[in-house]
Each structure stands twice: as C-alpha cells, then as structure tokens.
Amino acid sequence: MRAVFRESDVFGRWGGDEFLAILTGPPEEVIVAAGRLRVEVAGMDISDLGVPHRLSISVGCASGDDLAEADLISAADSALLAAKRAGRDRIVTMSEIGG
C-alpha cells in the first residue's frame, strides 16, 4: 500500500482480510489509485511463502463530502461486496451500485 498511496493517505486492516483506505481528492483519482493497487498486488511474487497462486484484490470505493463517515463506510462496504459477487479482482464504485 505504501508503494501506491500518498503519505497523507490513511490505511489499515479493517477486519479479517479487509483493509480500509481513506484518500482525499476527486473520486476519479481515488479510482486510479485503487487500480494501481490492484496492479501492484497482482505483480507480487509470493512463491517464497509457499503460496502457488496469484494474489488479487477487490475494491469498493465510496465518496461524498455530504455523507457521514458511517454512511461512507457502508457505501464502500456495499461496493466491495458487489465487487466480490461480480467475480472478484475488480473495482466497484458506489455509483455503480446506485449509491
């Protein structure tokens, strides 16, 4: 994550295998950053960990200055679930799911 996000961005483990990142800027820039993260993770060599598979990530993006923090997190979580249901290894935004 440090290779992709700016120093001012905040990220951490949200639970289990989920992480939360808080980025400022236009939604388009956030989606581009999420795309860079997907590429970075896909290119990771984890063979020395005894894991023969390629890593992938699913991303749910939410934005809005007029939304409360809890609503943003809920929208991002809904978008993440939609990404997982759509086959994983993709980015889904809240606008794509009607948010």
Backbone hydrogen bonds in HBPLUS format (Angstrom, degrees):
<---DONOR---> <-ACCEPTOR-->    atom                        ^
c    i                          cat <-CA-CA->   ^        H-A-AA   ^      H-
h    n   atom  resd res      DA  || num        DHA   H-A  angle D-A-AA Bond
n    s   type  num  typ     dist DA aas  dist angle  dist       angle   num
A0004-VAL N   A0001-MET O   3.05 MM   3  5.31 148.8  2.15 106.0 115.4     1
A0005-PHE N   A0001-MET O   2.87 MM   4  5.93 177.6  1.87 173.2 172.7     2
A0009-ASP N   A0006-ARG O   3.08 MM   3  5.34 152.4  2.16 106.2 114.5     3
A0010-VAL N   A0022-ILE O   3.08 MM  12  5.08 167.3  2.10 145.7 148.3     4
A0022-ILE N   A0010-VAL O   2.64 MM  12  5.08 161.6  1.67 155.6 161.9     5
A0012-GLY N   A0020-LEU O   2.99 MM   8  5.62 140.8  2.15 147.3 159.3     6
A0020-LEU N   A0012-GLY O   2.88 MM   8  5.62 161.8  1.91 165.8 171.4     7
A0014-TRP N   A0018-GLU O   2.71 MM   4  5.32 161.1  1.75 132.4 137.3     8
A0015-GLY N   A0018-GLU O   3.18 MM   3  5.23 154.4  2.25 138.8 134.0     9
A0018-GLU N   A0015-GLY O   2.66 MM   3  5.23 164.2  1.69 149.2 154.5    10
A0029-GLU N   A0026-PRO O   2.94 MM   3  5.47 127.9  2.22 114.2 126.7    11
A0030-VAL N   A0026-PRO O   3.27 MM   4  6.67 152.2  2.35 150.4 158.6    12
A0031-ILE N   A0027-PRO O   2.98 MM   4  6.26 156.7  2.03 153.0 158.7    13
A0032-VAL N   A0028-GLU O   3.06 MM   4  6.30 152.4  2.14 141.8 149.3    14
A0033-ALA N   A0029-GLU O   2.96 MM   4  6.21 156.7  2.02 144.9 150.9    15
A0034-ALA N   A0030-VAL O   2.91 MM   4  6.20 154.4  1.98 147.2 154.4    16
A0035-GLY N   A0031-ILE O   2.93 MM   4  6.18 149.7  2.03 143.5 152.0    17
A0036-ARG N   A0032-VAL O   2.93 MM   4  6.29 151.2  2.02 148.1 156.0    18
A0037-LEU N   A0033-ALA O   2.98 MM   4  6.28 151.6  2.06 146.1 153.9    19
A0038-ARG N   A0034-ALA O   2.98 MM   4  6.31 155.7  2.04 147.4 153.5    20
A0039-VAL N   A0035-GLY O   3.08 MM   4  6.37 160.6  2.12 150.2 154.4    21
A0040-GLU N   A0036-ARG O   2.90 MM   4  6.11 161.2  1.93 150.1 155.7    22
A0041-VAL N   A0037-LEU O   2.91 MM   4  6.09 166.8  1.92 156.9 159.6    23
A0042-ALA N   A0038-ARG O   2.97 MM   4  6.10 161.2  2.01 147.7 153.4    24
A0043-GLY N   A0039-VAL O   3.07 MM   4  6.23 138.3  2.26 142.7 152.9    25
A0044-MET N   A0041-VAL O   3.13 MM   3  5.30 164.6  2.15 109.2 113.9    26
A0049-LEU N   A0046-ILE O   2.93 MM   3  5.41 157.7  1.98 113.9 121.4    27
A0050-GLY N   A0047-SER O   3.01 MM   3  5.29 161.9  2.05 112.3 116.1    28
A0059-VAL N   A0090-ARG O   2.84 MM  31  6.24 159.3  1.88 156.6 160.2    29
A0092-VAL N   A0059-VAL O   2.88 MM  33  6.23 161.7  1.91 159.0 163.2    30
A0061-CYS N   A0092-VAL O   2.90 MM  31  6.28 160.2  1.94 150.7 156.4    31
A0094-MET N   A0061-CYS O   2.84 MM  33  6.12 133.1  2.07 157.6 170.9    32
A0067-LEU N   A0064-GLY O   3.38 MM   3  5.50 169.5  2.39 106.7 108.8    33
A0071-ASP N   A0068-ALA O   2.99 MM   3  5.18 119.6  2.36 102.0 117.4    34
A0072-LEU N   A0068-ALA O   2.95 MM   4  6.30 153.4  2.03 157.7 166.1    35
A0073-ILE N   A0069-GLU O   3.02 MM   4  6.30 163.6  2.05 155.5 159.5    36
A0074-SER N   A0070-ALA O   2.97 MM   4  6.11 156.4  2.03 141.6 148.6    37
A0075-ALA N   A0071-ASP O   2.90 MM   4  6.05 156.8  1.96 144.9 151.0    38
A0076-ALA N   A0072-LEU O   2.89 MM   4  6.10 160.7  1.93 150.6 156.0    39
A0077-ASP N   A0073-ILE O   2.89 MM   4  6.04 156.1  1.95 147.2 154.1    40
A0078-SER N   A0074-SER O   2.93 MM   4  6.16 156.6  1.99 146.4 152.6    41
A0079-ALA N   A0075-ALA O   2.96 MM   4  6.20 155.0  2.02 145.8 152.8    42
A0080-LEU N   A0076-ALA O   2.86 MM   4  6.10 150.3  1.95 145.0 153.7    43
A0081-LEU N   A0077-ASP O   2.92 MM   4  6.20 161.7  1.96 152.0 156.1    44
A0082-ALA N   A0078-SER O   3.00 MM   4  6.24 152.0  2.08 142.7 150.5    45
A0083-ALA N   A0079-ALA O   2.94 MM   4  6.22 148.8  2.04 144.2 152.7    46
A0084-LYS N   A0080-LEU O   2.97 MM   4  6.32 156.0  2.03 152.5 158.8    47
A0085-ARG N   A0081-LEU O   2.90 MM   4  6.14 160.0  1.94 149.5 155.1    48
A0086-ALA N   A0082-ALA O   2.94 MM   4  6.05 139.2  2.11 140.7 151.4    49
A0088-ARG N   A0083-ALA O   3.00 MM   5  5.50 149.5  2.09 149.2 147.7    50
A0087-GLY N   A0084-LYS O   3.22 MM   3  5.49 161.9  2.26 109.5 112.6    51
A0096-GLU N   A0093-THR O   3.00 MM   3  5.33 136.7  2.19 105.2 117.0    52
A0097-ILE N   A0094-MET O   3.20 MM   3  5.36 144.5  2.33 100.3 110.1    53
A0099-GLY N   A0094-MET O   2.61 MM   5  4.69 152.9  1.68 152.1 145.5    54
A0098-GLY N   A0095-SER O   3.37 MM   3  5.06 164.5  2.40  97.4 100.2    55
